[in-house]
């Protein structure tokens, strides 16, 4: 998504690192708020795992359906960003590395601020499913925050590498769908195991097996490895079939 945003707003190459740093900072602040809210819900309302699990299963199905349709991803501005454009006057071009500039006696916002808000608000949508997913592995708030922080900070260094690999990882969406579905099932099982809802088993805990953290992490690693290897193999086959043979020459 960060790659699509950069392309949509035509961010100059020299400014992309700064945009990523500022956008990731905004995303980290918003995710921290989400994590604190999620931790409070998990601590006080065990039934929230039913909602987290159901949402992840629905997200997995949506991801799989999108992957099978073969539609190209496109970035669409969210409501928050459209509100910013309507409310604040925006310059037509980038002004070095500045987010606001004064012209003809009035202050204007540059596209640099808009794209930074686009990255931050777009990441907030990912937090809606990624944070419940990580709560499926651990309920330690510090670990949830650290995992999110390191993943976001790592994107700044990996951005340009990811840009070149996305087209080759053709089965990535299937792998992500499998992971989200697995964690969704894990959360539902955990919710049943700690059940307190009166209309489920009379408010008593349901004796169901729980999936350990070690099994969960092992499953994620295996799925990502298989997805990557199959994607690279398929991309290689596609390139070989597309390459002209000697007879064609």
C-alpha positions as CSV (number, residue, x, y, z in Angstrom):
1,X,0.0,0.0,0.0
2,X,2.9,2.4,0.8
3,X,4.2,1.7,-2.8
4,X,0.8,2.5,-4.3
5,X,0.5,5.7,-2.3
6,X,3.9,6.9,-3.3
7,X,3.1,6.3,-7.0
8,X,-0.4,7.9,-6.7
9,X,1.0,11.1,-5.2
10,X,4.1,11.0,-7.5
11,X,6.4,11.6,-4.6
12,X,9.9,12.6,-5.8
13,X,12.6,10.0,-5.1
14,X,14.6,12.4,-2.9
15,X,11.6,12.9,-0.6
16,X,10.4,9.3,-0.3
17,X,12.6,8.5,2.7
18,X,11.3,11.6,4.6
19,X,7.7,10.8,3.7
20,X,8.2,7.2,5.0
21,X,9.8,8.4,8.2
22,X,7.0,11.0,8.9
23,X,4.2,8.7,7.7
24,X,5.5,5.8,9.8
25,X,5.7,8.0,12.9
26,X,2.0,9.0,12.5
27,X,1.1,5.3,11.9
28,X,3.0,4.3,15.1
29,X,1.2,6.8,17.2
30,X,-2.2,5.7,15.9
31,X,-1.3,2.0,16.3
32,X,-0.2,2.7,19.9
33,X,-3.7,4.1,20.6
34,X,-5.3,1.0,19.0
35,X,-3.1,-1.3,21.0
36,X,-3.9,0.3,24.3
37,X,-7.6,0.2,23.5
38,X,-7.3,-3.5,22.4
39,X,-5.4,-4.4,25.6
40,X,-8.1,-2.8,27.7
41,X,-10.8,-4.7,25.9
42,X,-8.9,-8.0,26.2
43,X,-8.3,-7.5,29.9
44,X,-11.9,-6.6,30.8
45,X,-14.0,-8.4,28.2
46,X,-12.9,-11.9,27.3
47,X,-15.7,-12.2,24.8
48,X,-13.9,-9.7,22.5
49,X,-11.9,-12.6,21.2
50,X,-15.1,-13.8,19.4
51,X,-15.2,-10.5,17.6
52,X,-11.5,-10.5,16.8
53,X,-11.7,-14.1,15.5
54,X,-14.8,-13.6,13.4
55,X,-13.3,-10.4,11.9
56,X,-10.1,-12.2,11.0
57,X,-12.0,-15.0,9.3
58,X,-14.0,-12.5,7.3
59,X,-10.8,-10.7,6.4
60,X,-9.2,-13.9,5.3
61,X,-12.2,-14.7,3.1
62,X,-12.1,-11.2,1.5
63,X,-8.4,-11.5,0.9
64,X,-8.8,-14.9,-0.8
65,X,-11.7,-13.7,-2.9
66,X,-9.7,-10.6,-4.0
67,X,-6.7,-12.9,-4.9
68,X,-8.8,-15.2,-7.0
69,X,-10.5,-12.4,-8.8
70,X,-7.1,-11.2,-10.1
71,X,-8.0,-7.5,-9.8
72,X,-5.1,-5.1,-9.6
73,X,-4.7,-3.2,-6.4
74,X,-5.5,0.5,-6.6
75,X,-5.2,3.1,-3.9
76,X,-8.4,5.1,-3.1
77,X,-8.4,8.0,-0.8
78,X,-10.3,7.5,2.5
79,X,-12.8,9.9,3.9
80,X,-10.3,11.5,6.3
81,X,-8.0,12.4,3.4
82,X,-10.8,13.7,1.3
83,X,-11.8,15.9,4.3
84,X,-8.3,17.3,4.5
85,X,-8.3,18.2,0.8
86,X,-11.6,20.0,1.1
87,X,-10.7,21.8,4.3
88,X,-7.1,22.9,3.6
89,X,-5.7,24.6,0.5
90,X,-3.0,22.4,-1.1
91,X,-0.3,23.5,-3.5
92,X,0.0,21.8,-6.9
93,X,3.7,20.9,-6.4
94,X,6.1,19.8,-3.7
95,X,8.1,22.6,-2.1
96,X,11.4,21.0,-1.2
97,X,10.9,19.1,2.1
98,X,8.3,21.6,3.5
99,X,4.8,20.6,4.7
100,X,3.4,24.1,4.7
101,X,4.3,27.2,2.7
102,X,3.2,30.9,2.7
103,X,2.2,32.3,-0.7
104,X,0.5,35.5,-1.6
105,X,-0.1,36.2,2.1
106,X,-1.8,32.9,2.9
107,X,-0.6,29.6,4.3
108,X,-0.9,26.5,2.0
109,X,-0.4,22.8,2.7
110,X,2.0,21.0,0.4
111,X,1.4,17.5,-1.0
112,X,4.1,16.3,1.4
113,X,1.8,16.7,4.4
114,X,-1.1,15.1,2.4
115,X,0.9,12.0,1.5
116,X,2.2,11.7,5.1
117,X,-1.4,11.7,6.3
118,X,-2.4,9.2,3.6
119,X,0.3,6.7,4.8
120,X,-0.7,7.2,8.4
121,X,-4.5,6.8,7.8
122,X,-4.0,3.9,5.4
123,X,-1.9,2.1,8.0
124,X,-4.7,2.6,10.5
125,X,-6.9,0.3,8.3
126,X,-4.2,-2.4,8.4
127,X,-4.1,-2.1,12.2
128,X,-7.8,-3.1,12.4
129,X,-6.8,-6.7,11.4
130,X,-3.1,-6.9,12.3
131,X,-3.5,-5.9,15.9
132,X,-6.3,-8.5,16.6
133,X,-4.1,-11.0,14.8
134,X,-1.1,-10.4,17.1
135,X,-3.3,-10.5,20.2
136,X,-4.0,-14.1,19.0
137,X,-0.3,-14.9,19.7
138,X,0.2,-12.9,22.9
139,X,-1.8,-10.7,25.3
140,X,1.4,-9.0,26.6
141,X,0.8,-5.3,25.6
142,X,4.6,-4.6,25.5
143,X,5.2,-7.4,23.0
144,X,2.3,-6.3,20.9
145,X,3.6,-2.7,20.8
146,X,7.2,-3.8,20.2
147,X,6.2,-6.1,17.3
148,X,4.2,-3.3,15.6
149,X,6.9,-0.8,16.2
150,X,9.7,-2.9,14.7
151,X,7.6,-4.0,11.8
152,X,6.8,-0.3,10.9
153,X,10.4,0.9,11.4
154,X,11.6,-2.0,9.3
155,X,9.4,-0.9,6.4
156,X,11.5,2.2,6.0
157,X,14.6,0.2,5.2
158,X,12.7,-2.5,3.3
159,X,10.5,-0.2,1.2
160,X,12.6,-0.1,-1.9
161,X,13.3,-3.8,-1.8
162,X,9.5,-4.5,-1.4
163,X,8.8,-2.3,-4.3
164,X,10.8,-4.6,-6.6
165,X,9.5,-7.9,-5.1
166,X,5.7,-7.3,-5.0
167,X,5.2,-8.2,-8.6
168,X,7.1,-11.5,-8.1
169,X,5.2,-12.7,-5.0
170,X,2.1,-13.7,-6.9
171,X,0.8,-16.0,-4.2
172,X,1.4,-13.7,-1.2
173,X,-2.4,-12.9,-0.9
174,X,-3.2,-16.6,-0.6
175,X,-0.5,-17.0,2.2
176,X,-1.9,-14.0,4.1
177,X,-5.4,-15.3,3.8
178,X,-4.3,-18.7,5.2
179,X,-2.5,-17.0,8.1
180,X,-5.4,-14.7,9.0
181,X,-7.9,-17.7,8.9
182,X,-5.6,-19.7,11.1
183,X,-5.3,-17.0,13.7
184,X,-9.0,-16.3,13.5
185,X,-9.7,-20.0,14.4
186,X,-7.2,-19.8,17.2
187,X,-8.9,-16.7,18.6
188,X,-12.4,-18.4,18.4
189,X,-11.0,-21.5,20.2
190,X,-9.5,-19.2,22.9
191,X,-12.8,-17.4,23.3
192,X,-14.6,-20.7,23.8
193,X,-12.0,-21.9,26.3
194,X,-12.5,-18.7,28.4
195,X,-16.2,-18.3,27.6
196,X,-18.3,-16.2,29.9
197,X,-21.2,-15.5,27.6
198,X,-24.4,-16.8,29.1
199,X,-25.9,-18.0,25.8
200,X,-22.9,-20.1,24.9
201,X,-22.7,-23.4,26.9
202,X,-24.6,-21.7,29.8
203,X,-21.8,-19.3,30.5
204,X,-19.3,-22.1,31.2
205,X,-16.0,-22.6,29.6
206,X,-16.0,-24.9,26.6
207,X,-13.5,-27.7,26.7
208,X,-11.8,-27.2,23.3
209,X,-8.1,-27.6,22.4
210,X,-6.1,-24.4,22.3
211,X,-3.3,-23.8,19.7
212,X,0.0,-23.0,21.4
213,X,2.1,-19.9,20.5
214,X,4.9,-22.2,19.2
215,X,2.6,-24.0,16.8
216,X,1.2,-20.6,15.6
217,X,4.6,-19.2,14.9
218,X,5.7,-22.4,13.2
219,X,2.6,-22.3,11.0
220,X,3.2,-18.7,10.0
221,X,6.8,-19.3,9.1
222,X,6.0,-22.4,7.0
223,X,3.1,-20.6,5.2
224,X,5.3,-17.6,4.4
225,X,8.2,-19.8,3.2
226,X,6.0,-22.0,1.0
227,X,4.2,-18.9,-0.4
228,X,7.5,-17.2,-1.2
229,X,9.0,-20.3,-2.9
230,X,5.9,-21.1,-5.0
231,X,5.7,-17.4,-6.0
232,X,9.3,-17.3,-7.1
233,X,9.0,-20.6,-9.0
234,X,5.8,-19.4,-10.7
235,X,7.5,-16.1,-11.6
236,X,10.5,-17.9,-13.0
237,X,8.3,-20.2,-15.2
238,X,6.4,-17.2,-16.4
239,X,9.6,-15.5,-17.5
240,X,10.9,-18.6,-19.2
241,X,7.6,-19.0,-21.2
242,X,7.7,-15.3,-22.1
243,X,11.3,-15.4,-23.3
244,X,11.7,-15.9,-27.1
245,X,13.1,-19.2,-28.1
246,X,15.8,-19.6,-30.7
247,X,13.2,-20.8,-33.2
248,X,11.1,-17.7,-32.7
249,X,14.2,-15.6,-33.3
